[in-house]
Amino acid sequence: WTLPGTFSLIAFALVLTRVEADFSGRAYAAYGGIDIISSLVWLWVAENSPPDRWDLFGSTLCLAGVGVILF
């Protein structure tokens, strides 16, 4: 799983370099926000471990940063 995952991330980063410079950073920030949300959902659903207050605090802080970058 490591090799396909690594290849996918490298391919995604290379695709972002083909986008106009004004938008590639925002697209990557949006991807990071989706990654954070999906990680917490995976933690809760697949691993049966609801996010604790620090998970929620950290993800809220990061998603606020994503919001600043996007807007």
KANOR-V856311 format. One record per pair of residues at least 24 apart in sequence whose ideal C-beta (glycine too) atoms are under 7 Angstrom apart, sorted by the first residue. I is the first residue (numbers start at 1). J is the second residue. D is the distance in Angstrom with one decimal. If there is no record, write none. Layout:
BEGIN
i=I j=J d=D
i=I j=J d=D
END
This chain:
BEGIN
i=26 j=69 d=6.1
i=26 j=70 d=5.7
i=29 j=66 d=5.1
i=29 j=69 d=4.1
i=29 j=70 d=6.2
i=30 j=66 d=6.8
i=30 j=70 d=6.3
i=32 j=66 d=6.2
i=33 j=63 d=5.6
i=33 j=66 d=3.9
i=36 j=62 d=5.5
i=36 j=63 d=6.4
END
